[in-house]
């Protein structure tokens, strides 16, 4: 099992928002909330991020509707192992930090 560093998981997170143009150039996408892999054309819901910018749209996963989608053109591995470690970092650890 490959263990990805916290810094690489943090860097990968940068590709999970404001990424419509990256997803349109991708052959595949993956969700680090539910672990699904899918074609970007399956995305039907886009979230307009505040502040505009060059690419203000973030995808919601077509399977779980969470904004945790990574494009395949990003320099990250879209594998089950990587997506699972992203989930731990961005959902499980964050939840534990919020617990009383």
N, C-alpha and C positions, 0 to 999 in steps of 0.2 A: 504494500500500500504506500502510495506517495503521500507525503505530508507537505502541504503547501505552507509557506511562511505567512505569518500575519500580514507582513508588508505586501506580499503578492496578492493576498485576498483583498486588502485595502485598495491596492492599485486596480484590481479587476472591477471593483465596485464602481469606479469612475465610468465604466462602460454601460452601467445599468440605468442610466437616465440621459435625457436629451440626446437620443440616439436613433431617431427615425431614419435619418440618412444612412447610418451604418447598417441598420436592419434591412433597408431596401437594397443594400449592396451585398447582403449575406445570403448564403444558400441554406443556412440553418440558424436556429436560435435555441436557447435553453433557459429554463427558469430555475433559479436557485432556491425558490420556495418549495415548489412541488417536485422538482427534478425532471420535468418533462422536456423532451426535445421535439421541435416542431419547425415547420417552414414559416418564415416571417409573414407570408401572405395569409396565414391563419389568424394573425392578430387583427382584431376588430375594434379594440378600444385603445384610444390614445389619450394620454393625460397631458393637457397643456400646462407646462411648468410656469410658475410666476417669473416675471422678469424678462420674458421673451428670449432674446438671443438668437444666434444663427440657427439652432435646432431646438426649439422649445418643447418638442413632443417626446414623451416617455411611453413605452408600450406597457400594457397590462397583459399578463399571460392569458392566452386563450383557454387554458385548462383551469387555472385557479383564480384568475382575475387579480393577482398581486403584481405590483410593479417591480419585479425582480428578474427581468429578462436581459440576457446577454446575447450580443450578435456574434456570429461565427467569424466575422472579419476582425474582431477585437483580438489582441494578442494573448488570449487565454484559452485553455483547453476546455472544450465543451464535452466533458466526460461526466459520467455519473459520480465518480469520485470527487472531481473538482466541484461540481454543483452541490454535493452533499457537504463538503467542507465550507463552501460559501454559506450554505444554510445555517450551519452551526455558528459561523462567525457573525452573520448579520441578523439572524432571528433568534437562535437559542441563546447565544451569549448576551445579546442585547436584552432579551427578556429576563435573564438572570440578573443583569445589572439593575433592572427596574424593580425587581422583587424587594419586598420589605425585609 
